[in-house]
Amino acid sequence: MKPEISLQKRPASLVSLKTSFKTYLIILPVAFMLGRVLPAKGMVPFGLPFYIASHTLDISKIAVAFFVLIGTLTGGGKSKILTTVSSMILYSILNAVLINKIFAKKANTRDNSSKSMLNNVLNAKSYLTYAVPGLFSCLIIEIIAAAWQGMLLYDVLMAILNSLIVFIMVFIFCNFALLFDNSKDTHILSNEEMMSVIITFALSFIGLGEIKPAGFNVRNMTSVLAILIFGYRYGVNAGTAVGAITGIISDVHSATGFFLVGCYAFCGLLAGIFRNLGKTGSIIGFFIAYILAKLYLNDPAMEGLIHLKEVLLAILVFTVLPLKIIINIAEIPGFKTDIHVDRSIFSIRTKDMVVEKLNRFSRVFMEVAKTFREIASAKTGINKQDILSMFDRVADRVCKGCSLCLHCWDRNFYSTYQVLFRIVEKLDKKGYIDNDDIPAYFLERCERVNDFVQAVNNMYEILKVEMMWRNKLGENRAVISSQMEELSKVIAGLSAEIDTHIGFKTELENTLAFVLKREGIKVEEVSAFENKYGKYEIGISHKGCKGRRYCTNIISKVVSQVVEKKMVKDSYGCCRKETANLCVLKLVEEEKYCITTGIACVNKYDEKYGCISPVSGDSYASLSSSDGKHILALSDGMGSGEKAAMQSKATIKLIEQFIESGIDRSSTVKLINSILALKTNEDDFSTIDLCIIDLNGGDIEFIKIGTAPTIIRRKDRVDIIKTISLPAGILSNVEIELISRQLDDGDMVIMVTDGVVDAFTGENGGKEEKEKILQKFVGEIKSINPQAVADIILDEAYKNSGSKPADDMTVIAAKFWKKAI
């Protein structure tokens, strides 16, 4: 089975432990079975080259050697046990001394040409590093054994042949060991490496020996089943290759076994050709090839090698095997199937770069926010320094050319100073001064008293205006600081989201690609993963269907069957890439619940023109987010008419854009409040009424900023949700109160604006009484249709207002119901 590509960082020790266990679980049984298999009588078992190839892995060589020797003792190689052990020991010595000592010493010499030659011929990554010492270790031991027996020419030739077989098989087994190399995150096998894997498993299978329960040869049945599975799963190439290999190894000691090579290869060829017809096509292709091969060869030996009953039983097993099991059996780690993209290295590097850049942006925005916060302190009043500065300007304007300037500002400075502070007291009380506020002795002495009074009043007004704009600037800086801080949090959240685990379901991707191609869909690429909410998201690129709606008629149904979850098109539907002539479809898990909305509204009655206003100051939105939430938004702009409409529409538009961009609700409200706070007119504000409904769990959250209450009509009662807060845009900072409730199947959420609540008047006419009257009225409505409920509430409010609404009225009714399974 292919390992899933995971971008989540797990503890290295835990990963190593799991990987080592899986490696031992496969390597040791294979070593045991290969130790039982000999190329021919009197030859070294395949366990020796497998032991040599195991040196490419970080596992216990003693454990591998032990299982090889146990297999040799229990198999047919008992006579070669001594030479096998001796060859293993000699190879271990050569590997330890020759590779680690001599070559390392050579590499440290100044002979660069020798070093280059060694690196080119015998480098650490080349299989020659293992095959050449293995060749010599086997050859030396075999020559010694031949000399011990009399040094016959036959023994020498067998020694050379044994050594060459070991040399060749080391390459094959090293390719097999590549699957368990932990130093490589992901590796896509070449055709040669894939064949090496098949040969290794096939030779291991021979080591099981002859098992014939009830007269059925398990080896033959398994060979037929393997050809059917690989031919059906991967097509002609894999079917033919597996057929040829199983034919060669099925009876390696018998000359008649070679008849099976052509027979099995031909069967695999036709099984792969007819795979587009499904299992039935592969079975028919295999069976036709088998019958034709038997008729053509017409050899009695063929009947003894593979019986018709064994073929039929293997076909029966293949027929009842589920598709998922077939795919899991045929899945080779690293083997590149119809659609497979090695995302790991590219994705991780790209992710790290993007995360680092986003974190830098987040830190920059946070520093900017701190800077604005530090310089945003507003001055609440006029201080002493401001007064002194004002009087300096007054003196410069009035007293500079006066003949008594030295007398007032030099000789009698302190008395003049006292007069000025008396003037300040009058300015604080009255906001201006006149001649009566100035001491008599100063009036008698000053030649320009009228100019002085006028200049003080003018400068004081200018000072108050300056102070107002300073405070306004400080408020705006505080607002910008808040915006920057929220943007920093949004970017940091985006960075954290990118840095989280993305588990691409490679096995599922290959399964979907295979099944869709079988259904006639020309698939180019499939991507499947679980999002951060644990929900499947599947993207499929395929040749356009030219409006035949394959996306709903075939693809979504097939994907739902494979995933075993109801998958539907996302809100964006099917997108076509004109440049590549491809149709890109995104499927997501269907939510358990659904929302049906009804909306009713009427504009304010314009007393000036004697008719209903053509523009409403209320705006609303109903949208779904990518995390399985449905958002209802309602905004009431200040006043009515075009100005109020502009404010509420801007608020709703920002809500839509922020939420669709994945910004959380709290940051959305704070950003909108700060944007509305950056204004020159104090009357520019609007309410924000948000309902966030979880379509999977049924949770509902309310965020209410200066809004009318929201009503939940349940089966047995009517609940009212309300908060006390100012509309957005009045204060630079807004405190968000999040209210959570649980919805049940059939509940209805009703949102209204102030104009609706104010129309339900009682005896006292208080706000709370109006809300209770509205709550009671909603409980008396019998209809379960949300549009009808919205119309009934609006009609009652309109009637109560005497058909002349004093404010814009809007009602949103949303019914929450569970989808049928």
Secondary structure by P-SEA (a helix, b strand, c coil): cccccccccccaaaaaaaaaaaaaacaaaaaaaaaacccccccccaaaaaaaacccccccaaaaaaaaaaaaaacccccaaaaaaaaaaaaaaaaacccccaaaaaaaccaaaaaaaaaaccccccccccaaaaaaaaaaaaaaaaaaacccaaaaaaaaaaaaaaaaaaaaaaaaaccccccccbbbbcaaaaaaaaaaaaaaaaaccccccccccaaaaaaaaaaaaaaacccaaaaaaaaaaaaaaccccccccccaaaaaaaaaaaaaaaccccaaaaaaaaaaaaaaaaaaaccaaaaaaccaaaaaaaaaaaaaccaaaaaaaacccccccccccccaaaaaaaaaaaaaaaaaaaaaaaaaaaaaaaaccccccccaaaaaaaaaaaaaaccccccccccccccaaaaaaaaaaaaaaaaaaccccccccccaaaaaacccaaaaaaaaaaaaaaaaaaaaaaaaaaaaaaaaaaaaaaaaaaaaaaaaaaacccccaaaaaaaaaaaaaaacccccbbbbbbccccbbbbbbbcccccccccccccaaaaaaaaaccccccccccccccccccbbbbbbcccccbbbbbbbbbccccccccccccccccccccccccccbbbbbbbbbcccccaaaaaaaaaaaaaaaaaaaacccaaaaaaaaaaaaacccccccbbbbbbbbbccccbbbbbbbccccbbbbbcccbbbbbbbbbbccccccbbbbbbbbbccccbbbbbbbcaaaaaacccccccaaaaaaaaaaaaaacccccaaaaaaaaaaaaaaaaccccccbbbbbbbbbbbccc
